[in-house]
Amino acid sequence: MVNVLLSVITLEIYAPWVMVLSWRWLYKNMELNGARFGYHAKGGALFLSWLLISIFVFIFIRVAVLLHLLLASRVIFLLILIMPFLW
């Protein structure tokens, strides 16, 4: 509940840290043949990668719009299709 509240208050900026905490808890409580798993990602690194992907997508769309409107619509459609796989 705290994670959801913090995500809402910070306008989803806290979301990478929520994901890391959730995955760490899940992996810490998972076991296979007596061995526990570990999740070693950092929220800051995940946030930075999301930020860089967002900047890249924004610049790519702006360049496509400047080049040609039809090309831009195709590029935006393709980006919408692949966005779920970037998370």
N, C-alpha and C positions, 0 to 999 in steps of 0.2 A: 504494500500500500504506500509506503514511503517513497519507493522508486517511482511509482506512477505520479504521485504528487510533485516530486521534484522535477520529473519530466515535463509536467504541465506548467509548472511555475517558470521553468527555464526555457520554455518554448521548444522542447525536444533537444536542446543542446546537451542535456544530461543523458540522452538515450544511449550513447555508446558505453557509458559507465554502467548503466542499468543492464545492458546486454552482457557485459563482462561479469558483473556480479551474478547474474542469473546462470550463465554458462559455468562459472566457477562452482557455484553451489551444486549444479546438476552433475558436473564431472566429479566433484569431491564425494558425492553420495552415490556414485556409480562404481560398480565393482565387477571384475571379470577374473575368475580363477584366484580370488583372494587378493588381487592387485587393484589398487585404486587408480583412477585416472587423474590427470591434472590439466588445468587450463591456464596458460601463462600469458595470455594477451593482456594488453594495457588499454584502458579506456582512452587515454590521450592519443595513443597511436591510431586507434580505430577512428577517433574524431578527426584527426589530421587526414587520414586517408579519405574519409567521407567529404571533408572540406575540399581536398584537392580534386576529387572526382567531380564535385559540384562545380568548381571553378572551370575545369576542363570542359564539362558539358555546356556550361554557359558560354564560354568562348567559342566552342565549336558551333553552337546554334547561332550565335551572332554572326560568325563568318559565313555560315551557310545562308542566312537571311540576306546578308549583303551581296552574296554572289548571285543567288537566284531564288525566287520564292518557291518554285516547284521543287527544286532541290532541297530547300529548307524543310518543306513539309514532309518529304520522304525521310530526311535525316531525323527529324523530330519523331516520326512514327517508329523508325528503327530504334531510337534511343528509348522510347517508351517500352518497346518490346524487350530490350535487354536490361533495363533498370532493375528488375527483380533479381537478376543474377549477379548484380554488382554488390548487393548487401551481403 
